[in-house]
Amino acid sequence: MKTTLTINGMSCEHCVAHVKKAIEEVPGVVSALVNLKDENALIEHGDSVSLEALKGAVSEAGYEAV
């Protein structure tokens, strides 16, 4: 499955790396492509991964996922 989240609060490539790491640590996530310019993350994951888990990981990292 693929999910796109809008990420608020990123201002640099360090932020991108932090968000990418947080998302990829969610069990079942295959990959995350985080884009600073577009302020989003394209996430490839298994069926067992919930939207709430993805948003929670971003929130725990200090950013807002919409």
Backbone bond lengths (Angstrom), bond angles and torsions (degrees), N, CA, C in turn:
res aa  C-N    CA-C-N  psi(-1)  N-CA   C-N-CA  omega(-1)  CA-C   N-CA-C  phi
1 M - - - 1.444 - - 1.526 109.23 -
2 K 1.329 114.97 157.71 1.461 120.40 175.99 1.523 108.97 -129.86
3 T 1.324 115.19 137.61 1.455 121.79 178.56 1.520 108.28 -132.72
4 T 1.321 116.44 139.56 1.461 121.39 174.80 1.518 108.58 -113.79
5 L 1.326 115.67 127.74 1.459 121.76 177.19 1.518 108.93 -116.33
6 T 1.311 117.07 140.07 1.453 121.33 170.07 1.526 106.60 -84.89
7 I 1.326 116.84 130.77 1.460 122.39 -177.68 1.519 109.24 -113.91
8 N 1.322 116.37 119.88 1.462 121.42 177.40 1.523 109.85 -99.89
9 G 1.329 115.88 142.46 1.457 120.99 174.22 1.514 115.83 106.29
10 M 1.335 117.88 -5.14 1.468 119.86 178.66 1.521 109.42 -80.72
11 S 1.354 116.12 136.25 1.460 118.94 -179.37 1.525 113.82 -129.53
12 C 1.348 117.42 -7.74 1.464 119.81 -177.73 1.537 109.75 -156.52
13 E 1.328 115.73 175.67 1.463 120.58 -179.70 1.527 112.08 -66.96
14 H 1.330 117.53 -25.67 1.469 120.13 175.18 1.530 109.29 -64.08
15 C 1.320 116.74 -41.00 1.470 121.57 176.77 1.531 110.04 -60.89
16 V 1.317 116.20 -44.38 1.463 121.84 179.42 1.530 109.79 -57.63
17 A 1.318 116.95 -47.23 1.463 121.42 -179.68 1.528 111.13 -62.94
18 H 1.317 116.83 -39.86 1.459 121.74 -179.75 1.530 110.57 -64.62
19 V 1.328 117.54 -44.81 1.461 122.44 179.20 1.523 110.23 -65.96
20 K 1.327 116.95 -44.26 1.468 121.81 179.91 1.528 110.23 -58.84
21 K 1.322 117.34 -46.66 1.459 121.88 -179.28 1.534 110.60 -62.39
22 A 1.326 116.55 -44.30 1.471 120.98 -179.06 1.526 111.01 -61.70
23 I 1.322 116.97 -44.72 1.471 120.84 -178.97 1.522 110.34 -66.89
24 E 1.325 117.37 -44.41 1.464 120.40 -176.72 1.529 112.79 -69.23
25 E 1.326 118.02 -14.27 1.463 120.64 176.51 1.531 112.48 -82.87
26 V 1.330 117.64 -9.89 1.467 120.80 176.58 1.528 107.77 -70.24
27 P 1.338 117.12 125.82 1.476 119.50 179.42 1.528 111.41 -57.54
28 G 1.335 115.89 129.86 1.456 121.25 179.80 1.514 114.40 100.33
29 V 1.338 116.57 -11.49 1.471 119.81 177.98 1.526 108.85 -80.62
30 V 1.322 115.99 129.89 1.464 122.36 179.63 1.520 110.16 -88.08
31 S 1.339 116.60 -46.43 1.464 120.69 -179.68 1.515 110.53 -160.60
32 A 1.323 114.66 160.18 1.465 121.36 176.17 1.521 108.45 -138.50
33 L 1.312 115.96 127.86 1.455 122.50 176.50 1.523 106.28 -111.11
34 V 1.339 116.18 108.40 1.465 121.37 -175.15 1.522 108.57 -104.30
35 N 1.329 116.11 130.06 1.458 122.21 -175.75 1.526 109.72 -117.89
36 L 1.327 116.57 116.19 1.465 121.79 -179.05 1.527 111.45 -66.71
37 K 1.326 117.28 -45.82 1.464 121.35 -176.97 1.525 111.67 -62.00
38 D 1.323 116.60 -44.86 1.467 121.13 -178.14 1.533 112.48 -86.47
39 E 1.325 116.46 -6.33 1.464 123.36 179.54 1.522 111.77 53.59
40 N 1.357 115.92 48.40 1.447 118.18 178.79 1.528 111.83 -145.93
41 A 1.324 113.90 172.21 1.457 120.80 176.53 1.517 107.88 -134.59
42 L 1.329 116.75 128.47 1.456 122.91 174.08 1.519 105.93 -100.53
43 I 1.322 116.33 116.44 1.459 121.88 -171.84 1.522 109.69 -115.82
44 E 1.327 116.28 127.90 1.459 122.28 174.30 1.518 106.75 -102.80
45 H 1.332 116.27 127.72 1.462 119.74 -174.14 1.515 111.89 -153.76
46 G 1.325 114.67 166.68 1.454 121.31 177.19 1.519 111.40 -77.87
47 D 1.328 115.94 169.41 1.461 122.27 -178.50 1.520 113.45 -62.34
48 S 1.320 117.20 -24.92 1.466 120.75 -174.80 1.532 113.44 -77.98
49 V 1.319 117.56 -9.80 1.470 121.19 -177.19 1.527 109.75 -84.62
50 S 1.324 116.24 124.71 1.465 120.25 -179.44 1.528 111.08 -92.83
51 L 1.313 114.99 156.53 1.456 121.28 176.08 1.527 109.97 -61.04
52 E 1.327 116.36 -37.55 1.456 121.30 179.42 1.529 111.19 -62.39
53 A 1.333 117.28 -38.96 1.466 120.92 179.06 1.521 111.05 -65.15
54 L 1.319 116.44 -40.58 1.466 120.58 179.29 1.526 110.82 -66.53
55 K 1.332 116.28 -47.00 1.465 120.21 179.19 1.527 110.82 -64.10
56 G 1.332 116.36 -36.68 1.460 120.82 178.53 1.517 112.14 -63.54
57 A 1.323 117.07 -40.24 1.466 121.36 179.30 1.529 110.36 -64.17
58 V 1.323 116.43 -41.61 1.462 120.85 178.97 1.533 109.76 -65.81
59 S 1.308 116.19 -42.70 1.464 121.12 179.28 1.537 111.53 -62.92
60 E 1.333 115.81 -43.02 1.464 120.69 178.12 1.536 111.62 -61.25
61 A 1.343 115.53 -30.03 1.460 120.99 179.62 1.538 111.59 -78.69
62 G 1.345 116.34 -8.39 1.460 119.94 176.84 1.513 115.39 99.86
63 Y 1.330 117.11 15.85 1.465 121.23 -179.46 1.519 108.76 -124.38
64 E 1.320 116.88 170.92 1.451 120.93 -178.96 1.525 109.96 -112.77
65 A 1.333 115.28 126.40 1.457 120.97 176.63 1.522 109.00 -104.21
66 V 1.329 115.61 131.95 1.455 119.87 -178.88 1.520 109.04 -117.32
